[in-house]
Amino acid sequence: MLHESNLAATQSEIDALVPETKLNRRGFIVTSLGAGFAAAVLPVSAQTITTSADGLIAGEVKVPTKDGDMVAYRAMPANGSNFPVVLVVQEIFGVHEHIKDICRRFAKLGYFAIAGELYARQGDVSKITDISKIMSDVVSKVPDSQVMSDLDACVAFAKASGKANTKKLAVTGFCWGGRITWLYAAHNQNVKAGGAWYGRLVGPTNAMNPKNPIDLVDKINAKVLGLYGGADAGIPLDTLDQMRAALKKAGKQSPIISYPDTPHGFNADYRPSYRKAAADDAWEKLTAWFKANGVA
């Protein structure tokens, strides 16, 4: 198994401790990535950005996890090695073309970018047209603990490739993935920098999602840049203020930027929510943030 020694036990150690897991492992429902965009976001906007794979090695890979192989999208420069690593965490729509494109954008900047299909055990959201069904039938059944483990596996995969420098590790995510970005920055103390795009900070908890980002501030070692829309109906401005106050109290250097009159999903260039000026500014700030914090 490909795991960082300081992040997870080897598979042989796991099997020795809990042999019955061999019989109880769940299979992966999603075993390959679909082409194009998720059905729920169609038709896509005319302003959708498409980043060429020229000069890159980009495509589907299989990431070993404790349950089997998880499908992922990986992009990196075609030449060279020792690339800094960025984990790209999906929106609720899974690893569709927009998330793949984000990986290629990072690869063009010299990164080893990888996006695991983090719902692969619970369901295939790519064919579901109703967003409410995506949430109720798939997303609500994905435990945070599983996601943390799968992201650990992506880091281990990058390290084992011989092309990546996991000492220079960043994470960024959008919407659902924005929340996960905060959680992973608290989970993995080796993360140097993060970029959380409009991810929920406070709210109800349950067995699948036992903690909110605000509950884990004391454990966040990485410097995380929050990128939020000031007109996001799902993330009230007072919750940003609550997170800022918690970060300040804990002495954490993780600023949260709020773009006035900007909706949720403002970086999603394939959707009507896209706001080019805010998206371009946020991308520039994020890439500068990564460089300033040792991930370049």
KEMARLUM-354966 format. One line per field, with one value per residue (C-alpha): residue number from 1; residue in one letter; x, z, y. Coordinates in Angstrom, 1 decimal, padded with zeros to 4 digits. Each point is the difference from the previous one (the first is absolute). Last residue first. Layout:
N
num c(NUM/...);
residu c(A/...);
x c(X/...);
z c(Z/...);
y c(Y/...);
END
This chain:
296
num c(296/295/294/293/292/291/290/289/288/287/286/285/284/283/282/281/280/279/278/277/276/275/274/273/272/271/270/269/268/267/266/265/264/263/262/261/260/259/258/257/256/255/254/253/252/251/250/249/248/247/246/245/244/243/242/241/240/239/238/237/236/235/234/233/232/231/230/229/228/227/226/225/224/223/222/221/220/219/218/217/216/215/214/213/212/211/210/209/208/207/206/205/204/203/202/201/200/199/198/197/196/195/194/193/192/191/190/189/188/187/186/185/184/183/182/181/180/179/178/177/176/175/174/173/172/171/170/169/168/167/166/165/164/163/162/161/160/159/158/157/156/155/154/153/152/151/150/149/148/147/146/145/144/143/142/141/140/139/138/137/136/135/134/133/132/131/130/129/128/127/126/125/124/123/122/121/120/119/118/117/116/115/114/113/112/111/110/109/108/107/106/105/104/103/102/101/100/99/98/97/96/95/94/93/92/91/90/89/88/87/86/85/84/83/82/81/80/79/78/77/76/75/74/73/72/71/70/69/68/67/66/65/64/63/62/61/60/59/58/57/56/55/54/53/52/51/50/49/48/47/46/45/44/43/42/41/40/39/38/37/36/35/34/33/32/31/30/29/28/27/26/25/24/23/22/21/20/19/18/17/16/15/14/13/12/11/10/9/8/7/6/5/4/3/2/1);
residu c(A/V/G/N/A/K/F/W/A/T/L/K/E/W/A/D/D/A/A/A/K/R/Y/S/P/R/Y/D/A/N/F/G/H/P/T/D/P/Y/S/I/I/P/S/Q/K/G/A/K/K/L/A/A/R/M/Q/D/L/T/D/L/P/I/G/A/D/A/G/G/Y/L/G/L/V/K/A/N/I/K/D/V/L/D/I/P/N/K/P/N/M/A/N/T/P/G/V/L/R/G/Y/W/A/G/G/A/K/V/N/Q/N/H/A/A/Y/L/W/T/I/R/G/G/W/C/F/G/T/V/A/L/K/K/T/N/A/K/G/S/A/K/A/F/A/V/C/A/D/L/D/S/M/V/Q/S/D/P/V/K/S/V/V/D/S/M/I/K/S/I/D/T/I/K/S/V/D/G/Q/R/A/Y/L/E/G/A/I/A/F/Y/G/L/K/A/F/R/R/C/I/D/K/I/H/E/H/V/G/F/I/E/Q/V/V/L/V/V/P/F/N/S/G/N/A/P/M/A/R/Y/A/V/M/D/G/D/K/T/P/V/K/V/E/G/A/I/L/G/D/A/S/T/T/I/T/Q/A/S/V/P/L/V/A/A/A/F/G/A/G/L/S/T/V/I/F/G/R/R/N/L/K/T/E/P/V/L/A/D/I/E/S/Q/T/A/A/L/N/S/E/H/L/M);
x c(006.1/-001.6/002.1/-002.5/000.5/-000.2/-003.4/-001.3/001.1/-002.0/-003.0/000.1/000.2/-002.9/-002.0/000.5/-000.9/-003.1/-001.2/000.4/-001.5/-003.2/-001.4/-003.4/-001.5/002.0/003.0/002.4/-000.5/002.2/-003.0/-001.6/-001.9/-000.9/002.0/-001.4/003.1/002.9/000.8/003.6/000.8/003.5/001.7/002.9/-001.1/000.5/-002.8/-002.0/000.5/-001.2/-003.1/-000.8/000.5/-002.3/-002.7/000.3/-000.4/-003.1/-001.3/000.2/-002.5/001.0/-002.9/-001.2/003.5/-000.2/003.5/001.5/002.8/003.7/001.7/003.8/001.3/003.4/000.6/000.1/-003.8/-000.5/-001.2/-002.5/-001.7/-003.5/-000.2/000.6/-003.2/000.2/-002.0/-000.7/-001.2/-001.4/-001.7/000.8/-002.0/001.7/003.2/002.7/-001.6/002.5/000.0/003.5/002.4/003.6/002.6/003.7/002.7/-001.8/002.3/-002.3/-002.7/-003.3/-000.4/000.9/-002.2/-003.0/000.5/000.3/-003.0/-002.2/001.2/-000.5/-003.7/000.1/003.4/003.3/003.7/002.8/003.7/003.1/003.7/001.5/-002.0/002.6/-001.4/001.4/001.1/-003.6/000.1/-000.3/-003.0/-001.7/000.7/-001.6/-003.0/-000.3/-000.1/-002.8/-001.8/000.4/-001.3/-003.0/-000.8/000.1/-002.3/-002.7/-001.7/-003.7/-001.4/001.9/-001.7/-003.7/-001.1/002.5/000.0/-003.7/-000.4/002.2/-002.3/001.7/001.8/002.3/003.4/-001.1/001.2/-000.5/001.2/003.4/001.3/-001.1/003.5/001.0/003.6/001.3/003.8/002.3/003.8/000.8/002.1/-002.3/-001.4/-000.8/-002.1/-002.1/-000.2/-001.4/-002.6/-001.0/-000.6/-002.2/-002.0/-000.2/-001.6/001.5/-003.1/-003.0/-000.1/003.1/003.3/003.2/003.2/003.1/003.0/003.5/003.3/001.9/003.3/000.1/000.7/-001.8/-003.6/-001.3/-002.6/-003.7/-001.8/-003.7/-001.1/-001.5/000.2/001.6/-000.9/-001.5/003.2/000.8/002.1/-000.4/-000.9/000.8/-002.0/001.7/002.7/003.6/000.6/001.6/-003.2/-002.9/-001.9/-002.1/-003.7/-001.8/-003.8/-001.2/-002.7/-001.6/-000.7/-003.4/000.2/001.0/-002.0/001.3/003.6/002.4/002.1/001.4/-000.8/002.6/000.5/-000.7/-003.0/-001.9/003.1/-000.3/-000.6/002.4/-001.7/001.8/003.5/-001.0/-000.3/003.8/000.0/003.5/001.9/-001.9/000.7/003.7/000.2/-001.7/002.6/-001.1/-000.9/001.2/003.6/001.0/-001.5/-002.1/000.3/-001.1);
z c(-005.2/003.3/002.6/001.5/-002.3/-003.0/001.1/000.8/-003.4/-001.7/002.2/-000.5/-003.8/000.1/002.2/-002.3/-003.1/001.7/001.3/-003.4/-001.9/002.1/-000.7/001.6/-003.5/-000.2/-002.0/001.5/003.5/001.8/001.4/001.4/002.7/-001.0/-000.1/001.1/002.0/-000.2/003.4/000.9/003.0/001.4/001.5/002.3/003.1/003.5/001.5/000.9/-003.6/-001.5/002.2/-000.9/-003.7/000.2/001.8/-002.5/-002.9/001.7/000.3/-003.8/-000.5/-002.0/-002.0/-001.6/-001.2/-000.6/001.5/-001.9/001.7/-000.4/003.2/000.0/002.2/001.7/001.1/003.7/000.5/003.2/002.2/-002.8/000.1/001.3/-002.5/-002.9/001.1/001.7/000.2/-003.8/-000.6/003.5/000.0/000.2/-000.6/-001.2/000.0/-002.6/-003.3/-003.0/-002.3/-001.5/002.6/-001.1/002.1/000.8/001.8/000.4/002.1/003.0/-001.7/001.7/000.7/-003.6/-001.1/001.8/-001.4/-003.6/000.6/000.5/-003.3/-001.6/000.7/-001.7/-001.7/001.1/000.5/001.6/000.1/000.6/-000.4/002.0/-002.4/-002.7/-003.1/-002.9/001.7/-000.4/003.5/001.5/-002.1/000.9/003.7/-000.3/-001.8/002.8/002.6/-002.0/000.2/003.7/000.6/-002.3/001.9/003.3/-001.3/-000.7/-003.4/000.4/-000.3/-003.3/-001.7/000.2/001.8/-001.5/-003.6/000.3/000.8/-003.0/-002.4/-003.2/001.2/-002.5/001.4/003.6/000.0/003.4/003.6/-000.6/-002.6/001.8/000.4/-003.6/000.7/-001.5/-000.5/-001.0/-000.3/-000.4/-002.5/-000.8/-003.0/002.4/002.1/-003.0/-001.0/003.5/-000.3/-003.4/001.5/002.6/-002.7/-002.1/002.7/003.2/002.2/-000.3/003.7/-000.6/-000.3/002.0/-001.7/001.9/-001.0/000.0/-000.7/-002.9/000.7/-003.6/-003.5/-003.3/-000.9/002.6/002.4/-000.1/001.9/000.0/002.4/000.3/003.3/000.2/002.8/003.5/001.8/-002.8/-003.1/-002.5/-003.6/-002.6/-002.6/-002.2/-000.4/-000.8/-001.1/-002.7/-001.9/002.3/-001.1/002.5/-000.9/001.7/-000.2/-001.3/-002.2/003.1/000.6/-000.8/002.2/003.7/001.3/-002.7/001.2/-002.6/-002.6/000.0/002.8/002.5/000.6/002.9/001.6/002.1/002.0/002.1/003.7/002.2/002.4/-000.7/000.1/002.9/002.0/000.4/002.3/001.6/-002.4/-003.0/001.1/000.5/-003.4/-001.6/001.4/002.8/-000.9/000.0/001.3/-002.3/-003.0/-001.7/-003.2/000.7);
y c(026.4/-000.9/001.9/002.4/003.0/-002.3/-001.4/003.5/001.3/-002.8/000.8/003.8/-000.4/-002.5/002.3/002.9/-002.0/-001.4/003.4/001.6/-002.9/-000.5/-003.4/-000.7/-000.7/-003.3/-001.3/002.6/-001.4/002.6/001.9/-003.1/001.9/003.5/003.3/003.3/000.8/-002.5/-001.4/-000.9/-002.1/000.1/-003.0/001.0/-001.9/001.6/-002.1/003.1/001.3/-003.2/-000.1/003.7/-000.6/-003.1/002.0/002.8/-002.4/-001.4/003.5/000.3/-002.7/-003.1/-001.4/003.3/000.9/003.8/000.8/-002.9/-001.8/-000.8/-001.3/-000.2/-002.7/000.1/-003.6/-001.1/-000.2/-001.9/002.9/001.0/-003.4/001.0/002.9/-002.5/-001.9/-003.3/-003.3/-000.2/-003.6/-000.5/003.4/003.7/003.1/003.2/001.9/000.6/-000.9/000.1/003.0/-000.8/-001.2/000.4/-001.8/000.2/-002.0/-003.3/-002.3/000.2/-002.0/000.0/003.8/001.0/-002.9/001.4/003.5/-001.4/-002.2/003.0/001.4/-003.4/000.2/003.4/-000.1/-001.5/000.8/-002.0/000.7/-002.2/000.9/-002.8/-002.2/000.6/-001.7/-001.9/-003.3/-001.2/-001.5/003.5/001.0/-003.3/000.6/003.5/-001.5/-002.6/002.7/001.6/-003.4/-000.2/003.5/-000.7/-003.2/001.8/002.7/-002.6/000.0/-000.9/003.5/000.4/-002.9/-000.4/003.1/002.5/-001.4/-000.3/003.7/000.8/-001.8/-001.0/-003.1/-001.5/001.3/-000.6/-003.6/-001.5/-000.7/-001.7/002.4/003.1/001.3/-000.2/001.0/003.2/000.3/002.8/-000.4/003.7/001.9/002.9/-001.8/-002.9/002.4/000.9/-003.7/-000.9/002.8/-001.4/-003.4/001.6/001.7/-003.1/-002.2/-001.3/000.0/002.3/000.9/002.1/-001.8/000.2/000.8/-001.2/002.0/-001.4/001.8/-001.6/-001.8/-001.2/001.2/-000.2/-000.8/002.5/-001.4/-001.0/-002.7/-001.0/-002.6/-003.5/-001.7/-003.4/-002.3/000.4/001.0/002.4/-000.4/003.0/-000.9/002.5/002.0/002.6/002.6/000.0/003.5/002.1/000.3/-000.9/003.0/002.0/000.5/002.9/000.1/003.4/-001.6/-001.4/-003.6/-001.6/-002.0/000.3/-003.0/-002.3/000.3/001.4/-001.7/-003.5/-002.5/-001.1/-003.7/-002.4/001.7/-002.4/-000.9/-003.2/000.1/-002.0/-002.4/-003.3/001.3/002.2/-003.1/-000.1/003.0/000.3/-002.1/001.4/003.6/-000.8/-001.7/003.0/002.3/002.4/003.5/003.6/-000.2/-002.8/001.7/-002.6/-002.0/-003.5);
END
